Amino acid sequence: MGITKTEIFSDEQNKIALFAKVLGHPARVAILQRLFSIDACVCGDLVNEIGLAQPTISQHLKELKQLGIIKGTIDGTSVCYCIDQENWTEMKKVLQAFLNQDISKFDCC
């Protein structure tokens, strides 16, 4: 497997790719939707809500947390997760700017 050369791309290009990657799995999308639907931190078991094994859910939570889309706090023996509003807003801003680009009227094909 080759080494990725992220340094040859702009910070914005790397950000967009990371955001796309984290949103590129339906389990992570389901976790985010669940967090938005309850509009609070989840301290309970997402396994029953999502329908995946605990290690799988934990791995997806880890991916979301590493990128900063969610944050977690320890509450006794469990970790409570919620959307990180500041980072979510930043992600929306970056993705919106990218997705709002218009296709030129030049018909190349």
C-alpha positions in Angstrom: 0.0 0.0 0.0 1.4 3.4 -1.0 1.9 6.4 1.2 -0.6 9.1 0.8 0.9 12.4 0.0 -1.5 14.7 1.8 1.2 17.4 1.9 0.9 18.1 -1.8 -2.7 19.1 -1.3 -4.1 22.3 0.3 -5.4 22.4 3.8 -8.9 22.9 2.4 -8.6 19.9 0.1 -7.4 17.7 3.0 -10.2 19.0 5.2 -12.9 18.2 2.6 -11.4 14.7 2.1 -11.4 14.0 5.8 -15.0 15.2 6.2 -16.1 13.1 3.2 -14.3 10.1 4.7 -16.0 10.5 8.1 -19.4 10.9 6.5 -18.6 8.0 4.0 -19.9 5.2 6.2 -23.6 4.7 6.9 -22.9 3.7 10.5 -21.3 7.0 11.2 -24.2 8.8 9.5 -26.6 6.8 11.6 -24.7 7.7 14.8 -24.8 11.4 13.9 -28.5 11.2 13.0 -29.2 9.6 16.4 -27.3 12.3 18.2 -29.2 15.0 16.4 -32.5 13.3 16.9 -32.2 13.3 20.7 -30.6 16.7 20.8 -28.6 15.7 23.9 -25.6 13.7 24.9 -25.9 9.9 24.6 -24.6 8.0 27.6 -26.5 4.9 26.8 -26.0 2.0 24.5 -26.0 2.9 20.8 -25.7 -0.7 19.9 -29.4 -1.3 20.3 -30.2 2.0 18.4 -27.8 1.3 15.5 -27.9 -2.5 15.4 -24.1 -3.1 15.2 -21.7 -4.8 17.6 -20.2 -2.7 20.4 -16.7 -2.9 19.1 -17.9 -1.6 15.7 -19.9 1.2 17.3 -16.8 2.1 19.4 -14.6 2.3 16.3 -17.0 4.6 14.5 -17.4 6.8 17.5 -13.6 7.0 17.7 -13.4 8.1 14.0 -16.0 10.8 14.6 -14.3 11.9 17.8 -10.8 12.0 16.2 -12.1 14.4 13.6 -13.8 16.5 16.2 -17.4 16.1 14.9 -18.5 14.6 18.2 -17.1 15.0 21.7 -17.2 12.7 24.7 -17.1 13.1 28.4 -16.7 10.3 31.0 -19.7 9.8 33.2 -18.9 7.0 35.7 -18.1 3.9 33.7 -19.5 5.2 30.4 -18.6 7.8 27.9 -21.3 10.3 26.9 -21.2 11.6 23.3 -22.7 14.7 21.7 -22.2 16.8 18.5 -19.4 19.3 18.8 -21.4 22.3 17.6 -18.3 24.4 16.7 -16.7 21.7 14.6 -20.0 20.7 13.0 -20.5 24.3 11.9 -17.0 24.4 10.5 -17.5 21.2 8.6 -20.8 22.5 7.2 -19.1 25.8 6.1 -16.2 24.0 4.3 -18.5 21.4 2.6 -21.0 24.0 1.7 -18.4 26.2 0.0 -17.1 23.2 -1.9 -20.6 21.9 -2.9 -21.9 25.3 -3.9 -19.5 25.7 -6.8 -21.3 26.1 -10.0 -20.6 24.1 -13.1 -19.6 26.5 -15.8 -21.7 27.0 -18.9 -18.9 25.7 -21.0 -20.0 22.4 -22.5 -16.8 20.3 -22.8 -18.3 16.9 -23.6 
